[in-house]
């Protein structure tokens, strides 16, 4: 599973997933691990494998997405980004075709300064479609900005029926790189070559 941003607590569980263990339901529902979680549950929620999560996502996808879209149109939960987001269609140089199964089309970077090391057109490590990596020449006064989730969904024609009508112009404005993805201020810049 890709690294999540701070989980989206505003999206409270929309239904009881009776046949799903609590730690897996938190991942499927894209919610914070509750304060009453045991240490074992916390560990399991943050280390769940694709093999365990994929069949549950496939079984509950339709209901989970419908409920998610009712509550937060123009966005998608982490599992959607991980399993259902559009995939790249051409492997980058030095990659085999295996990359086509896992690399998503990332959200477009539209402004801001900084160089994302490791960005190579095969987005396999991301948070809600924003490619992850180490930043260099990052300027906190002009951080990177990305297309919004709504803009991404529109670009790929992925809106559910009636979803686009519920969105406003603000939903399509570029988003600043989330703070939890900013580089550590104490990390040294690499020496020039």
FISESE-902636 format. One record per residue (C-alpha): y, x, z; residue number from 1. Coordinates in nm, 4 decimals, always signed. Example, Ala and Ser with C-alpha at 12.3 -4.5 7.8 and 13.67 -1.06 7.14 Angstrom:
+----------+----------+----------+-----+
:       c2 :       c1 :       c3 :   n :
+----------+----------+----------+-----+
:  -0.4500 :  +1.2300 :  +0.7800 :   1 :
:  -0.1060 :  +1.3670 :  +0.7140 :   2 :
+----------+----------+----------+-----+
***
This chain:
+----------+----------+----------+-----+
:       c2 :       c1 :       c3 :   n :
+----------+----------+----------+-----+
:  +0.0000 :  +0.0000 :  +0.0000 :   1 :
:  +0.3476 :  +0.1289 :  -0.0780 :   2 :
:  +0.5889 :  +0.2166 :  +0.1982 :   3 :
:  +0.7713 :  -0.1003 :  +0.3028 :   4 :
:  +1.1382 :  -0.1153 :  +0.3836 :   5 :
:  +1.2200 :  -0.2620 :  +0.7193 :   6 :
:  +1.0065 :  -0.5734 :  +0.7009 :   7 :
:  +1.1891 :  -0.8886 :  +0.6127 :   8 :
:  +1.1815 :  -1.0792 :  +0.9379 :   9 :
:  +1.3918 :  -1.3592 :  +0.7947 :  10 :
:  +1.0782 :  -1.4654 :  +0.6094 :  11 :
:  +0.8830 :  -1.6086 :  +0.8979 :  12 :
:  +0.5169 :  -1.6923 :  +0.8407 :  13 :
:  +0.5050 :  -2.0015 :  +0.6238 :  14 :
:  +0.1514 :  -2.1078 :  +0.6938 :  15 :
:  -0.1357 :  -2.0155 :  +0.9121 :  16 :
:  -0.3810 :  -1.7949 :  +0.7312 :  17 :
:  -0.6739 :  -1.9091 :  +0.9390 :  18 :
:  -0.9330 :  -1.6959 :  +0.7627 :  19 :
:  -0.7223 :  -1.3781 :  +0.7785 :  20 :
:  -0.7046 :  -1.1414 :  +1.0770 :  21 :
:  -0.3568 :  -1.1244 :  +1.2319 :  22 :
:  -0.2854 :  -0.7678 :  +1.1218 :  23 :
:  -0.3609 :  -0.8551 :  +0.7592 :  24 :
:  -0.1579 :  -1.1771 :  +0.7742 :  25 :
:  +0.1494 :  -0.9772 :  +0.8788 :  26 :
:  +0.1123 :  -0.7598 :  +0.5698 :  27 :
:  +0.0495 :  -1.0555 :  +0.3378 :  28 :
:  +0.3451 :  -1.2471 :  +0.4841 :  29 :
:  +0.5692 :  -0.9361 :  +0.4815 :  30 :
:  +0.6831 :  -0.9815 :  +0.8416 :  31 :
:  +0.7425 :  -0.7456 :  +1.1320 :  32 :
:  +0.4484 :  -0.6691 :  +1.3529 :  33 :
:  +0.5114 :  -0.8869 :  +1.6590 :  34 :
:  +0.5882 :  -0.7391 :  +1.9991 :  35 :
:  +0.2602 :  -0.8733 :  +2.1420 :  36 :
:  +0.0490 :  -0.6785 :  +1.8880 :  37 :
:  -0.2047 :  -0.4383 :  +2.0303 :  38 :
:  -0.1908 :  -0.0707 :  +1.9350 :  39 :
:  -0.5070 :  -0.1191 :  +1.7304 :  40 :
:  -0.3499 :  -0.4115 :  +1.5392 :  41 :
:  -0.0354 :  -0.2062 :  +1.4729 :  42 :
:  -0.2408 :  +0.0824 :  +1.3394 :  43 :
:  -0.4523 :  -0.1472 :  +1.1235 :  44 :
:  -0.1425 :  -0.3219 :  +0.9813 :  45 :
:  +0.0065 :  +0.0096 :  +0.8707 :  46 :
:  -0.3122 :  +0.1601 :  +0.7305 :  47 :
:  -0.4696 :  -0.1314 :  +0.5437 :  48 :
:  -0.6426 :  -0.0274 :  +0.2222 :  49 :
:  -0.5950 :  -0.1844 :  -0.1185 :  50 :
:  -0.9669 :  -0.2681 :  -0.1248 :  51 :
:  -0.9236 :  -0.4825 :  +0.1862 :  52 :
:  -0.5859 :  -0.6348 :  +0.0974 :  53 :
:  -0.6228 :  -0.7108 :  -0.2749 :  54 :
:  -0.8877 :  -0.9864 :  -0.2461 :  55 :
:  -0.6863 :  -1.1576 :  +0.0269 :  56 :
:  -0.3679 :  -1.1372 :  -0.1796 :  57 :
:  -0.5506 :  -1.2761 :  -0.4832 :  58 :
:  -0.6951 :  -1.5628 :  -0.2784 :  59 :
:  -0.3628 :  -1.6594 :  -0.1153 :  60 :
:  -0.1131 :  -1.5409 :  -0.3814 :  61 :
:  -0.0170 :  -1.8796 :  -0.5199 :  62 :
:  +0.0572 :  -2.0414 :  -0.1823 :  63 :
:  +0.2273 :  -1.7318 :  -0.0409 :  64 :
:  +0.4527 :  -1.6875 :  -0.3440 :  65 :
:  +0.5457 :  -2.0555 :  -0.3601 :  66 :
:  +0.6442 :  -2.0528 :  +0.0061 :  67 :
:  +0.8263 :  -1.7185 :  -0.0302 :  68 :
:  +1.0258 :  -1.8386 :  -0.3309 :  69 :
:  +1.1243 :  -2.1591 :  -0.1474 :  70 :
:  +1.2650 :  -1.9471 :  +0.1383 :  71 :
:  +1.4020 :  -1.6480 :  -0.0562 :  72 :
:  +1.4432 :  -1.7163 :  -0.4278 :  73 :
:  +1.5038 :  -1.4116 :  -0.6433 :  74 :
:  +1.2947 :  -1.1800 :  -0.4240 :  75 :
:  +0.9280 :  -1.1004 :  -0.3806 :  76 :
:  +0.7129 :  -0.9836 :  -0.0877 :  77 :
:  +0.5755 :  -0.6305 :  -0.0654 :  78 :
:  +0.2260 :  -0.7359 :  -0.1823 :  79 :
:  +0.3697 :  -0.8808 :  -0.5019 :  80 :
:  +0.5458 :  -0.5508 :  -0.5726 :  81 :
:  +0.2274 :  -0.3612 :  -0.4987 :  82 :
:  -0.0217 :  -0.5755 :  -0.6901 :  83 :
:  +0.1683 :  -0.7911 :  -0.9404 :  84 :
:  +0.4895 :  -0.6142 :  -1.0492 :  85 :
:  +0.4965 :  -0.5185 :  -1.4187 :  86 :
:  +0.3154 :  -0.1933 :  -1.4896 :  87 :
:  +0.4281 :  +0.0918 :  -1.7103 :  88 :
:  +0.2776 :  +0.0822 :  -2.0569 :  89 :
:  +0.2811 :  +0.4502 :  -2.1555 :  90 :
:  +0.1615 :  +0.7324 :  -1.9305 :  91 :
:  +0.4181 :  +1.0080 :  -1.8740 :  92 :
:  +0.3294 :  +1.3578 :  -1.9950 :  93 :
:  +0.0538 :  +1.5261 :  -1.7932 :  94 :
:  -0.0866 :  +1.1947 :  -1.6633 :  95 :
:  -0.4009 :  +1.0206 :  -1.7768 :  96 :
:  -0.4360 :  +0.6515 :  -1.8508 :  97 :
:  -0.5381 :  +0.5895 :  -1.4860 :  98 :
:  -0.1661 :  +0.5862 :  -1.4012 :  99 :
:  -0.1218 :  +0.2656 :  -1.6026 : 100 :
:  -0.3173 :  +0.0702 :  -1.3386 : 101 :
:  -0.0943 :  +0.1732 :  -1.0481 : 102 :
:  +0.2516 :  +0.2705 :  -1.1714 : 103 :
:  +0.5021 :  -0.0143 :  -1.1774 : 104 :
:  +0.8176 :  -0.0508 :  -1.3793 : 105 :
:  +1.0742 :  +0.0412 :  -1.1115 : 106 :
:  +1.4035 :  -0.1317 :  -1.0486 : 107 :
:  +1.6772 :  +0.0277 :  -1.2580 : 108 :
:  +1.9218 :  +0.2636 :  -1.0976 : 109 :
:  +2.2668 :  +0.1515 :  -1.2105 : 110 :
:  +2.5184 :  +0.3694 :  -1.0202 : 111 :
:  +2.5741 :  +0.6236 :  -0.7433 : 112 :
:  +2.5150 :  +0.9930 :  -0.6969 : 113 :
:  +2.2075 :  +1.1911 :  -0.6085 : 114 :
:  +1.8977 :  +1.3232 :  -0.7775 : 115 :
:  +1.5627 :  +1.1753 :  -0.6850 : 116 :
:  +1.3044 :  +1.4528 :  -0.6988 : 117 :
:  +0.9688 :  +1.3447 :  -0.8244 : 118 :
:  +1.1084 :  +1.0557 :  -1.0303 : 119 :
:  +0.9075 :  +1.0911 :  -1.3491 : 120 :
:  +0.8729 :  +0.7477 :  -1.4985 : 121 :
:  +0.5471 :  +0.6693 :  -1.3190 : 122 :
:  +0.6578 :  +0.4772 :  -1.0135 : 123 :
:  +0.3555 :  +0.4844 :  -0.7823 : 124 :
:  +0.5413 :  +0.5188 :  -0.4519 : 125 :
:  +0.8084 :  +0.2582 :  -0.4029 : 126 :
:  +0.9665 :  +0.0108 :  -0.1656 : 127 :
:  +1.0262 :  -0.3288 :  -0.3260 : 128 :
:  +1.0498 :  -0.1613 :  -0.6670 : 129 :
:  +1.2822 :  +0.1213 :  -0.5620 : 130 :
:  +1.1163 :  +0.4522 :  -0.6401 : 131 :
:  +1.0698 :  +0.6822 :  -0.3412 : 132 :
:  +1.1079 :  +1.0571 :  -0.3263 : 133 :
:  +1.3261 :  +1.3317 :  -0.1861 : 134 :
:  +1.6973 :  +1.3095 :  -0.2576 : 135 :
:  +1.9152 :  +1.6056 :  -0.3481 : 136 :
:  +2.2911 :  +1.6069 :  -0.4015 : 137 :
:  +2.3035 :  +1.2737 :  -0.2195 : 138 :
:  +2.6595 :  +1.1589 :  -0.1439 : 139 :
:  +2.6776 :  +0.9005 :  +0.1361 : 140 :
:  +3.0197 :  +0.7936 :  +0.0095 : 141 :
:  +2.8643 :  +0.7049 :  -0.3284 : 142 :
:  +2.4975 :  +0.6219 :  -0.2604 : 143 :
:  +2.2620 :  +0.5207 :  -0.5399 : 144 :
:  +2.2711 :  +0.1553 :  -0.6427 : 145 :
:  +1.9865 :  -0.0374 :  -0.8008 : 146 :
:  +1.9523 :  -0.3602 :  -0.9870 : 147 :
:  +1.8815 :  -0.6447 :  -0.7478 : 148 :
:  +1.5377 :  -0.8000 :  -0.7244 : 149 :
:  +1.6818 :  -1.1067 :  -0.8975 : 150 :
:  +1.8061 :  -0.8935 :  -1.1872 : 151 :
:  +1.4634 :  -0.7287 :  -1.2112 : 152 :
:  +1.2874 :  -1.0655 :  -1.2188 : 153 :
:  +1.5294 :  -1.1908 :  -1.4852 : 154 :
:  +1.4826 :  -0.8724 :  -1.6929 : 155 :
:  +1.1054 :  -0.9260 :  -1.6988 : 156 :
:  +1.1283 :  -1.3082 :  -1.7256 : 157 :
:  +0.9352 :  -1.3575 :  -1.4013 : 158 :
:  +1.1196 :  -1.6438 :  -1.2355 : 159 :
:  +0.9149 :  -1.9361 :  -1.1134 : 160 :
:  +1.0096 :  -2.2800 :  -1.2427 : 161 :
:  +1.3493 :  -2.3789 :  -1.1015 : 162 :
:  +1.3961 :  -2.0485 :  -0.9176 : 163 :
:  +1.6827 :  -1.9123 :  -1.1298 : 164 :
:  +1.8837 :  -2.2321 :  -1.0787 : 165 :
:  +1.8920 :  -2.1623 :  -0.7037 : 166 :
:  +2.0511 :  -1.8200 :  -0.7464 : 167 :
:  +2.4197 :  -1.7263 :  -0.7478 : 168 :
:  +2.6107 :  -1.4418 :  -0.9106 : 169 :
:  +2.5811 :  -1.2504 :  -0.5816 : 170 :
:  +2.2021 :  -1.2420 :  -0.6206 : 171 :
:  +2.2419 :  -1.0351 :  -0.9376 : 172 :
:  +2.4843 :  -0.7749 :  -0.7993 : 173 :
:  +2.3530 :  -0.4196 :  -0.7691 : 174 :
:  +2.2149 :  -0.3226 :  -0.4285 : 175 :
:  +2.2919 :  -0.0013 :  -0.2429 : 176 :
:  +1.9888 :  +0.2125 :  -0.1620 : 177 :
:  +1.8695 :  +0.0754 :  +0.1757 : 178 :
:  +1.9643 :  +0.2958 :  +0.4697 : 179 :
:  +1.6030 :  +0.3562 :  +0.5697 : 180 :
:  +1.5537 :  +0.5280 :  +0.2320 : 181 :
:  +1.8549 :  +0.7596 :  +0.2657 : 182 :
:  +1.7712 :  +1.1279 :  +0.3073 : 183 :
:  +1.7728 :  +1.2835 :  +0.6496 : 184 :
:  +2.1171 :  +1.4365 :  +0.7048 : 185 :
:  +1.9510 :  +1.7413 :  +0.8661 : 186 :
:  +1.7271 :  +1.8169 :  +0.5685 : 187 :
:  +1.8379 :  +2.1359 :  +0.3909 : 188 :
:  +1.9285 :  +2.1339 :  +0.0239 : 189 :
:  +1.6899 :  +2.3485 :  -0.1819 : 190 :
:  +1.8135 :  +2.6926 :  -0.2809 : 191 :
:  +1.9369 :  +2.7110 :  -0.6432 : 192 :
:  +1.6916 :  +2.8760 :  -0.8841 : 193 :
+----------+----------+----------+-----+
***
